[in-house]
Structures are given as structure tokens and as C-alpha cells.
Amino acid sequence: MAKSPEEQHPVKAFGWAARDTSGVLSPFKFSRRATGDEDVHEIVGEVTEVGSKCRHEIVGVVTEVGGKVKKFKVGVGCIVGSCHSRDNCANDLENYCPKFILTYNSIYYDGTPTYGGYSDILVVNEHFVVRWPENLPLDAGAPLLCAGITTYSPLKYYGLDKPGMHVGVVGLGGLGHVGVKFAKALGVKVAVISTSPSKKEEASEHFGADSFLVSRDPDQMQVAVISTSPSNKEEAIEHLGADSFLAAMGTMDGIIDTVSAVHPLLPLLERKLVAGSGIGGMKETQEMIDFAAEHNITVDIEVIPMDYVNTAMERLVKADVRYQFGIDVGNTLKAA
């Protein structure tokens, strides 16, 4: 007979989980593996991100390390495992390993589920943990472990980080506002492209965007464009002038949806380049976190207690958040 979540491992854990199709989260008792030679045992003392399936972007305090651990780190992002044998893994691109293991809703090497970060403790192999800079706040910095690397990676890889270059960011939401912050810190000129004229003032005054385009305007841009929302794929495409570039990012489904919306002859006829990008490898994630700390880049968040998470989910559906929720897991569970 299969073991219950509480019996799978020796270390008792407590958190919140959705256990049926309603998606409603409630208190949940389970277990974590014991700290291995290359593991980091972390108390989730601060913030993890809210999302329909997301229990990643986790920061906290390391309380125990294995005998072979060489680094002392306190941030966990989207992935906690990969095959370690293919070229992508060897080249610090674990995020593109076909056998990567997500922090949440995945099966670990030992055949047990990865339960994510809505809990009091977490045990992670040291390779997949990020050293946290002293000057980077845990709460407003935690979402960088997904939103930050998702926008930073294509800016760097596709050469969109050259000072004075023009880059358009489609969507000013949880990903988009972070993309604007990184692009500005890299020294590029940023145009925010949005369907909401009401966001113009915030884009320029709060985030420092150099220009703002309502996506329904007919003007085209001779710039590189990063699309942070698959729901705005038409806006991304319509602002692609000749000799321009579109990088779609986010979830795999969102990237495919955006790229497939481009007419197959459009890139050929107008020398346009369309590409995708999904999070980043561990080396680049560390680079991004260090860059964020150096340039004081954080995510605009609303911190909530764990028992508010179901209401937060409802608000997410209505886009009623500026710009992400962060759960204070540690203090909530201490009070429970």
C-alpha cells in the first residue's frame, strides 16, 4: 500500500495545499526527506509567491546543511533537479533539460512528490539553491527567482542589454514591470506597450519607462520586443517593424501560443526574428540575483498571510494586484 504524505519521509512538515479540482488551499501535513550530503535544509521564513499552481520563489533561513555542501544559500526558484548528464545541464542550462524537476507538482528522483514552498521547511540539493545577497530584501526579492530570471535571461542572451538600445516590453504586470526595471538598469531605452492607457503615468513615473504605446495605435516600432503575456500576443506582433525581434517568455504554453500567432511568412518577408525563452539556469539565476542586489531591483508586491491565499487566488483571476502577491509563510505558520 502506498505511503501517505506524512509517512514518505522522516522529517515532518506542515503547509497548505490544494487537494481537489476546486483549487482551494487548506492546511496539509506531509513530510520531507532528511538532509543529505549535498542538501540544504531551509526554514521558509519569509515569502513565497502566489500562483494557481506555483509554490516556488522561496526564500528563508538555512538551518542545516549536508556534509558535502560547499555553498550556503537561501533562495529556491522553479526547479530542484535535472538529469545532470545532457549538454544543457553541462552548459548551465538546467531549465532546458528535458528531465528537469519542478519545485512544485513534480516527482523527485526518489519517486515522491515535490510539494513546493507553501510549507514550514524545504530540503533542496545545493546545486539548485541560490546564495542570497545581504542587501536584497527577502520579501520583495523572492519573486525575482521566477519573474526576475524570466525577463533577465532573454534580455542578456539575445543581446538586448546594450546601452542606448530600444526595447519594447509588452504588458505591465507581474513579469512586465520587472522586465522594465532590468532593462532600465542595463541602460536601454524602454517603451511599455499596453492595452491600458491608464498605465501610462505609472509606467513612466514609477518604473522609468522612456515611452508608452497604446497597442491599438498604428505606429510600428523598429525595436526589439519582449512579450511578457500570451494574452497580449497580438499587441507584441503588431509593434514589430521590419528588422525587429520578438522574444516570448513565461510558461511553455504561453511561449508556444505567442510564437504560433506569428504568420509563418512574416519573419521571412520582413527579416523579423521570433524566439522563446523560459526562466534560466542556476548560474544565470545567481547572476541575475547579484545584479538585482547591485542595482536595487525588487518586485512590487503585496505581502499577505498564508490564510489569505484563497482570496488572493480569486483576486489574481481579476488582475486585482499590483503587481504580485507574496506570502509570509513563516510568520503565518508560527501563529497557527
C-alpha positions as CSV (number, residue, x, y, z in Angstrom):
1,M,0.0,0.0,0.0
2,A,1.3,3.4,-0.9
3,K,2.5,5.6,2.0
4,S,0.6,8.7,3.0
5,P,2.3,12.1,2.5
6,E,3.2,12.1,6.2
7,E,4.9,8.7,6.0
8,Q,7.0,9.2,2.8
9,H,10.0,10.8,4.6
10,P,11.3,11.1,8.2
11,V,11.1,14.9,8.6
12,K,7.6,16.1,9.5
13,A,6.4,19.2,7.6
14,F,3.3,21.4,7.6
15,G,1.9,23.7,4.9
16,W,-1.0,24.4,2.7
17,A,-2.1,22.5,-0.4
18,A,-4.9,22.2,-2.9
19,R,-6.1,18.6,-2.9
20,D,-9.0,18.6,-5.3
21,T,-10.2,20.2,-8.5
22,S,-11.6,23.2,-6.7
23,G,-8.1,24.6,-6.3
24,V,-8.8,25.7,-2.8
25,L,-5.8,25.5,-0.4
26,S,-6.1,24.3,3.2
27,P,-3.7,23.1,6.0
28,F,-1.8,20.0,5.0
29,K,0.5,17.7,6.9
30,F,3.2,15.8,4.9
31,S,7.0,15.0,5.2
32,R,10.3,16.0,3.7
33,R,13.4,13.9,3.2
34,A,16.3,14.0,5.7
35,T,19.1,16.4,4.8
36,G,21.5,14.5,2.5
37,D,25.2,15.1,2.0
38,E,24.5,17.7,-0.8
39,D,21.3,19.1,0.6
40,V,20.3,22.4,2.2
41,H,17.6,22.4,4.8
42,E,15.7,25.7,4.8
43,I,13.1,27.1,7.0
44,V,10.7,29.1,4.8
45,G,10.8,32.2,7.0
46,E,9.7,34.9,4.6
47,V,7.9,35.0,1.3
48,T,6.8,32.6,-1.4
49,E,4.8,33.6,-4.5
50,V,1.1,33.2,-5.0
51,G,0.0,31.5,-8.2
52,S,-2.6,29.0,-9.4
53,K,-0.1,26.2,-9.5
54,C,3.0,28.0,-8.2
55,R,4.7,27.2,-5.0
56,H,8.2,28.5,-5.9
57,E,10.2,31.7,-5.5
58,I,11.0,30.7,-1.9
59,V,13.4,32.4,0.5
60,G,14.2,31.7,4.1
61,V,16.9,30.8,6.6
62,V,19.2,27.8,6.2
63,T,19.2,25.7,9.4
64,E,21.1,22.6,8.3
65,V,23.5,21.6,5.6
66,G,24.8,18.2,4.4
67,G,28.4,17.1,4.9
68,K,29.4,17.8,1.3
69,V,27.6,21.2,0.9
70,K,30.1,23.7,-0.4
71,K,27.8,26.7,-0.6
72,F,25.4,28.4,1.8
73,K,22.4,29.7,0.0
74,V,18.8,30.7,0.9
75,G,16.8,31.1,-2.3
76,V,14.9,28.4,-4.3
77,G,13.3,29.1,-7.7
78,C,11.4,27.0,-10.2
79,I,13.5,23.8,-10.4
80,V,15.1,21.5,-7.9
81,G,16.5,18.8,-10.1
82,S,17.7,17.8,-13.6
83,C,19.4,14.8,-15.3
84,H,23.0,16.3,-14.9
85,S,24.1,14.3,-17.9
86,R,22.9,16.1,-21.1
87,D,24.5,19.1,-22.8
88,N,22.0,21.6,-21.4
89,C,22.9,20.6,-17.8
90,A,26.6,20.6,-18.6
91,N,26.3,24.2,-20.0
92,D,24.3,25.6,-17.0
93,L,21.0,25.4,-18.8
94,E,19.2,23.1,-16.4
95,N,16.0,24.9,-17.2
96,Y,16.1,23.3,-20.7
97,C,16.9,19.8,-19.5
98,P,14.0,17.5,-20.8
99,K,14.1,15.8,-17.4
100,F,14.2,18.9,-15.1
101,I,12.2,18.6,-11.9
102,L,9.9,21.5,-10.9
103,T,9.8,22.7,-7.3
104,Y,6.1,22.0,-7.3
105,N,3.8,19.4,-8.8
106,S,6.7,17.2,-10.0
107,I,8.1,13.8,-9.0
108,Y,11.6,13.8,-7.4
109,Y,14.4,11.3,-8.1
110,D,13.1,9.1,-5.3
111,G,9.6,8.8,-6.7
112,T,7.9,11.1,-4.2
113,P,6.2,14.4,-5.0
114,T,7.8,17.9,-4.8
115,Y,5.5,19.9,-2.6
116,G,6.8,23.4,-3.3
117,G,7.1,26.2,-0.8
118,Y,3.8,26.6,0.9
119,S,5.3,25.0,4.0
120,D,7.4,25.5,7.0
121,I,10.5,23.7,5.7
122,L,12.2,22.7,2.5
123,V,15.1,20.4,1.6
124,V,16.9,21.1,-1.7
125,N,20.1,19.9,-3.3
126,E,22.7,22.7,-3.0
127,H,23.1,23.0,-6.8
128,F,19.5,24.3,-7.1
129,V,19.7,26.9,-4.3
130,V,20.8,30.5,-4.8
131,R,23.0,32.5,-2.5
132,W,21.1,35.5,-1.2
133,P,22.8,38.9,-1.1
134,E,22.7,40.6,2.2
135,N,21.3,43.9,0.9
136,L,18.4,42.3,-1.1
137,P,15.2,42.2,0.9
138,L,13.7,38.7,1.2
139,D,10.1,39.7,0.6
140,A,10.4,42.0,-2.4
141,G,13.3,40.0,-3.8
142,A,11.7,36.5,-3.7
143,P,9.7,36.8,-6.9
144,L,12.9,37.5,-8.8
145,L,13.6,33.8,-8.6
146,C,11.0,33.4,-11.4
147,A,9.8,36.7,-12.7
148,G,13.3,38.2,-12.5
149,I,15.1,35.4,-14.3
150,T,12.3,35.0,-16.9
151,T,12.8,38.6,-18.0
152,Y,16.6,39.0,-17.4
153,S,17.6,35.9,-19.4
154,P,16.2,36.9,-22.8
155,L,17.5,40.5,-22.4
156,K,21.0,39.1,-21.9
157,Y,21.0,36.2,-24.2
158,Y,19.6,38.0,-27.2
159,G,21.8,41.0,-26.8
160,L,19.1,43.4,-25.7
161,D,21.3,44.8,-22.9
162,K,23.3,47.2,-25.0
163,P,23.1,50.8,-23.6
164,G,21.0,53.1,-25.8
165,M,19.2,50.2,-27.5
166,H,15.4,50.4,-27.9
167,V,13.4,47.6,-26.2
168,G,9.7,47.3,-26.0
169,V,8.0,45.5,-23.1
170,V,4.5,44.2,-23.8
171,G,2.4,44.1,-20.7
172,L,3.0,45.9,-17.4
173,G,2.0,43.1,-15.0
174,G,3.9,40.8,-12.7
175,L,6.5,40.0,-15.3
176,G,6.4,43.2,-17.4
177,H,7.2,45.6,-14.6
178,V,10.2,43.5,-13.6
179,G,11.4,43.5,-17.2
180,V,11.2,47.3,-17.4
181,K,13.3,47.5,-14.2
182,F,16.0,45.2,-15.5
183,A,16.1,46.8,-19.0
184,K,16.4,50.3,-17.4
185,A,19.2,49.1,-15.1
186,L,21.0,47.6,-18.2
187,G,20.9,51.1,-19.8
188,V,18.5,50.5,-22.6
189,K,15.6,52.8,-23.7
190,V,12.3,51.2,-22.8
191,A,8.9,51.5,-24.3
192,V,6.0,49.9,-22.5
193,I,3.3,48.6,-24.8
194,S,-0.1,48.1,-23.2
195,T,-3.8,48.0,-24.0
196,S,-4.5,50.2,-20.9
197,P,-3.8,53.9,-21.4
198,S,-4.3,54.3,-17.7
199,K,-0.9,52.7,-17.1
200,K,1.0,55.4,-18.9
201,E,1.7,57.5,-15.9
202,E,2.7,54.6,-13.7
203,A,5.0,53.2,-16.5
204,S,6.9,56.5,-16.8
205,E,6.9,57.9,-13.3
206,H,7.1,54.8,-11.2
207,F,9.1,52.5,-13.4
208,G,11.0,55.0,-15.5
209,A,9.8,53.9,-19.0
210,D,11.1,56.2,-21.7
211,S,7.9,56.0,-23.7
212,F,4.4,54.4,-23.7
213,L,2.5,53.0,-26.6
214,V,-1.2,52.0,-26.6
215,S,-1.2,48.8,-28.6
216,R,-4.1,49.8,-30.8
217,D,-2.1,52.7,-32.2
218,P,-1.0,52.1,-35.8
219,D,2.7,53.1,-35.3
220,Q,5.2,50.4,-35.6
221,M,8.5,50.2,-33.7
222,Q,11.9,49.4,-35.1
223,V,12.8,47.8,-31.7
224,A,13.3,44.5,-30.0
225,V,10.1,43.4,-28.2
226,I,9.8,41.1,-25.2
227,S,6.3,39.8,-24.7
228,T,5.5,39.0,-21.0
229,S,1.9,37.9,-21.5
230,P,0.5,35.4,-24.0
231,S,-2.9,37.3,-23.7
232,N,-1.2,40.3,-25.3
233,K,0.4,38.4,-28.2
234,E,-1.4,40.5,-30.8
235,E,0.0,43.6,-29.2
236,A,3.5,42.2,-29.4
237,I,3.3,41.3,-33.0
238,E,1.6,44.5,-34.3
239,H,4.5,46.5,-33.0
240,L,7.2,44.5,-34.8
241,G,8.6,46.7,-37.6
242,A,11.0,45.3,-40.2
243,D,14.3,44.0,-39.0
244,S,12.9,43.7,-35.5
245,F,12.9,41.0,-32.8
246,L,10.3,39.3,-30.6
247,A,11.1,37.2,-27.5
248,A,8.2,35.4,-26.0
249,M,8.6,34.4,-22.4
250,G,6.7,32.8,-19.5
251,T,5.1,29.4,-19.4
252,M,5.8,26.9,-22.2
253,D,2.1,27.1,-23.3
254,G,2.3,30.9,-23.3
255,I,5.5,30.9,-25.4
256,I,4.1,28.4,-27.9
257,D,0.8,30.4,-28.1
258,T,2.7,33.7,-28.8
259,V,5.1,32.2,-31.4
260,S,2.4,30.3,-33.2
261,A,0.4,33.5,-33.6
262,V,3.0,34.9,-36.0
263,H,2.1,34.4,-39.6
264,P,4.7,31.9,-41.0
265,L,5.7,34.2,-43.8
266,L,6.1,37.3,-41.7
267,P,9.6,36.7,-40.4
268,L,10.8,35.6,-43.9
269,L,9.4,38.7,-45.7
270,E,10.4,41.4,-43.3
271,R,13.5,39.9,-41.7
272,K,11.9,39.5,-38.3
273,L,13.2,37.2,-35.7
274,V,10.8,35.4,-33.3
275,A,12.2,33.4,-30.4
276,G,11.2,32.0,-27.0
277,S,12.8,32.0,-23.6
278,G,11.9,30.1,-20.4
279,I,13.3,31.1,-16.9
280,G,17.1,30.4,-16.7
281,G,19.8,28.0,-15.5
282,M,21.2,28.2,-12.0
283,K,24.4,30.1,-12.9
284,E,22.4,32.8,-14.7
285,T,19.8,32.9,-11.9
286,Q,22.6,33.7,-9.4
287,E,24.0,36.3,-11.8
288,M,20.5,37.9,-12.0
289,I,20.1,37.9,-8.2
290,D,23.5,39.6,-7.8
291,F,22.7,42.1,-10.5
292,A,19.4,42.9,-8.8
293,A,21.1,43.5,-5.5
294,E,23.7,45.7,-7.1
295,H,21.0,47.8,-8.8
296,N,18.4,47.7,-6.0
297,I,15.9,45.9,-8.2
298,T,12.9,44.4,-6.4
299,V,9.4,43.3,-7.3
300,D,6.4,45.4,-6.4
301,I,4.4,43.1,-4.1
302,E,1.6,42.9,-1.6
303,V,2.6,40.7,1.3
304,I,-0.2,38.5,2.7
305,P,-0.6,35.8,5.4
306,M,-1.0,32.2,4.3
307,D,-4.6,32.0,5.3
308,Y,-5.4,34.8,2.8
309,V,-4.1,32.7,-0.1
310,N,-7.5,31.6,-1.5
311,T,-8.8,35.2,-1.6
312,A,-5.5,36.1,-3.3
313,M,-6.1,33.5,-6.0
314,E,-9.6,35.0,-6.7
315,R,-8.0,38.4,-6.9
316,L,-5.4,37.1,-9.3
317,V,-8.1,36.0,-11.7
318,K,-9.5,39.5,-11.7
319,A,-6.0,41.1,-12.1
320,D,-6.6,42.8,-8.8
321,V,-3.0,43.1,-7.6
322,R,0.0,45.5,-8.1
323,Y,2.0,43.5,-9.1
324,Q,2.4,40.3,-7.3
325,F,1.4,38.7,-4.1
326,G,4.0,37.3,-1.6
327,I,3.0,35.0,1.2
328,D,4.6,35.5,4.7
329,V,4.7,31.8,5.3
330,G,6.9,31.7,8.3
331,N,5.0,34.2,10.5
332,T,1.7,32.7,9.5
333,L,2.7,29.1,10.4
334,K,4.3,30.3,13.7
335,A,0.9,31.8,14.7
336,A,-1.0,28.6,13.7
